[in-house]
């Protein structure tokens, strides 16, 4: 079986270089039978010359400039493999990543999708206030920094939903769509590993993000009310307040003052905004 590795990128050549270095045929233990597609959403095609000069074994394509979901779908359209492996441009793929995916596919012929592990590059940094990094060590996440989907299934579900406004929920939507079709959880492969950098954000940045993040999340909640058991606005309200209150108390107990401020903002402003946005969607306005 052939694998197509799809990497969406946007003005991060410094990180993309590190990722591609670890996907080179001389590094990956699979040794061959795969292609790497970099779909570039930067306005000036920032990665084009990089690929043509330093990574001739990879394929560069211009992105559609419509956001992360659309950019991933664009890469999938260029793919020739039977399986699509999606990773982010800032991750460090393990040298056995592709071989492990290939072996797992062969050993589980009835599984049409897999998710791999995402580990931070520094576990100690994750303990600090305002640190950010997606971590997947046990599955049931299906974050697009490390997933593998059969090409025919990807087409069947129409790829990533491009209606989402930011890089959030579009992979969760795909997870729900796939699990609805296969009637079980997506298979987790703990030995398919990518390393993700830990970054730090600011209170101001997170506060400014609340309105668009709320619109994005409530679109997801609206589209999947039955699957997420949001069978009424009242039930949605209870779940939202319960989740954000528990998160706020957890952050306060751990001494993360700045993160607690952001969480309080979600509790006092973000949750009412979620309720309002979902009410608008339910009413068709």
N, C-alpha and C positions, 0 to 999 in steps of 0.2 A: 504494500500500500504506500502511496505517496503522501507526504505531509507538506502543506503550505503554511509557512509561518508568516503571519500578518502583523506588521508593526505600524500603528498610526503614529505620526510625529508632527510636532509643531514647534519650530524654532528651538530645538534642544539638541543640537548636533553634539555638544560635549557629552551628553548622556547617551545619545544614540550610538556614538562610537564605542563606548564601553559595552553596550548591549550587543552590537554587531561583532565585536571582537570575540565574544564568547559563543557566537553562532557559526563561526567559520568552520568549514569542513575539516580543517586541521585540528579543531578543538572538540567539536561535538563527536561523541563516540559512535553515533549512528553511521558516520562515514559517508553517507550519500542518500539519495532517494528523497530529498526534500528541497524546497525552494524557499527563499526569503523575499517577501514583498514589503517594501517600505512605502507607505502611502503618506504623502507630504502635504499638510494643510497650510504650510507657511506661505505668505503672500509672494515671497521672492524665491520660492522653490529652494529653500536653504540647504536641503539635503541632496539635491540633484548631483552637484559636482562631487560631493563627498562619496556618494555611491559609485559614480562612474570612475573615479580615480583610485579609491582605496578598497572598495568592496565590489569588485566586478562580478562576483558570484551571486550578488543580490540584485533585485530588480526594483528600480525606483519608478513610482507613478505619481502624478500630480493628484492631490486631494480635491474634493468638491467644495471645500471651504464652507461647510454647513454644520460643523460641529463634530465631536468625537464619534458618535454613532454612525453618522453618514460616512466619516472617514474610514471606519472599520469595514463598513459595507462596500466601500469603494475598493479596498484591498481584496475583499472576498471575490469581487467580480473579476479580478485579474488572476485569480488563483486557478491552478490546474490540478491541484492535489485532491485526493479522495477525502482527506481530512484537513480541517482548518484549525491551526493553532494560533490563538490570539494572545499576544503579550504586549506590554507597554514599552515605550522607548527608554524608560528610565530603570528598567529592571536588569538584573544580572542573572541570566539563565544558567542553571547548572549544566555541566558538560554532558551529563547523562539525560538531560531533559527530553530530547527528541527520541532517543533510543528507548527510554522508559515509556513514553507515550506509545511508541510503535509496539513494544512488547505487550503493553496493557491492552491495546486494541486487539491484538492477535489472541490474547488469552480470554478476552471478553467480547466475542463476536456479536452478541446481542445488545451491547450497550452502544447507543448512538452519540453519547456526549460524555465528557469527563471534565473534572476540574482538578487543578494541581495546587500544590502548597505555595503560599506566599509568606516569606519570612523577612523580618526587618534586618537591616545591616548592622544594627546595634540595639540589643535588647535593653541596655541600660538607659539609652536615650529615650526609649518609650516610656520610662517612668517619670520623665520630666514634664512639667506643665507646658501645655500647648503643642506637644509633639503630635505628629500625624504620620500614620503608615497603615495601609491595609494589611491585616494579618489573617491568614487562613491556614490553620494547622489541623483542622478536623473536618473540613467540608461544610456543606450546606451554606456556602457563600456565593459561589459561581461569579467571582469578580473577574472582570475581563483582563486583568493583568496576567492571568494564567489559566486559560481554558482551551478545550479541544472539542470541536464539533464536527460531526460527519457532514460533508459538503451537501449531500442531498437533503439532510434534515435542515440545514441552515437555509436552504432555498425554500423548503416547505413552510417554514415559519416566517419567511420574508426577512430574515436577518435581524439586525438590531433595529428597534423602533426609533425612528428619527424624529418623533414628535417631542421627545424629552429635551428640555431646554439646556441642561448642563450635563457634565459627565457624572451622572448618578442615575440609578434606577433603570437605565436602558439594558444593562446586563441582568438586573433582577427581573425585568420583564421577560427577557429571553429564558431565564431559568424557569419562571412560572409557565411560560408557553411550552417549553420542552417537557417539564414534568407532568403537565396536563395531558400531553400526547403519550408519554411512555408509562404513566400511572405509577411512578415510583421516583425516589430521589435520584439525582444525578450522581454517578459513580465518582468517588473521591480517590485520587492517586497521591498518597502522601510523599512518594519518592520523586514525583515530578516537581522540581523545586525551582523557584525564582527568588532572588533576593531583592527587596525593595528598599530604597533609601528612606530613612526617617527624616522628616522635615519639620520645621517649626512655623506656625502661623501666628497671627496677631489677633487680639480681641477685636480691633477695629475691622479687620478684614472679614472675620467671621460674622460680625454684626451686620455688615453691609450685605452679606451673602444671604441673610435670612429670607428676604422677600422672594428671590428667584428660586431658592432651595425649597421654599414652601410651595410655590406653584408647581415645581417639578415633582415633589413628593405627592401632592394632592392629585395630580394627574395620574400617578401610579396607583394611588389608593382608589381613585374613581374607576379606573379601568379594571381593577381587580378586587372589587368589594366582596364578591362571593368567596374568592380564594383566600383573602386576608381576613375573612369573617368580620368585615365592616358592614354588617347587614342593616345598620341604621346609623344615623348621624349621632345619636346618643351613645351607641356602643363605640363608634370611632372616637368621640370626645373622651370617654372614659379611658380608652386604651392610650390615647395620646398623652393625657395628663399623667397617667400611671407611669408610662415609659420615661417621660421627661423629668418627672419628680424623682423617680428612682435614680436616674442618671445624675441629677443635680446633687442629691444627697451623697451618692457614691463619690463624686468629685470633691465635694466639701470634706468628706471624711478622709480623703487621701491627701488633703492639703493643697490641691491644685486650684489656687485662687482665681487665676485668669480664666481657666476652663470653666470654673463654676459660674463666673459672670456671664459667659456665653450661654451656658446651660440655663441660667435663670432667665436670660433674655428669650430663649426658646420657650420656656415655661410660661412667661408672662405676655410675650408678644407673638412668638412663632406658633404656638399651639392655637390661640384664637385666630391667627391668620390662616392656619391650616383648616380650621373649622369653617371659616368664611369662604375660603377658596373651594372647598369641597361642596359647600352649600350652593355656590354659584354653578359649579359643574352639574350638580344634581338637578338644578332648576333649568339648566340649558341656557343660562345667560352668558 
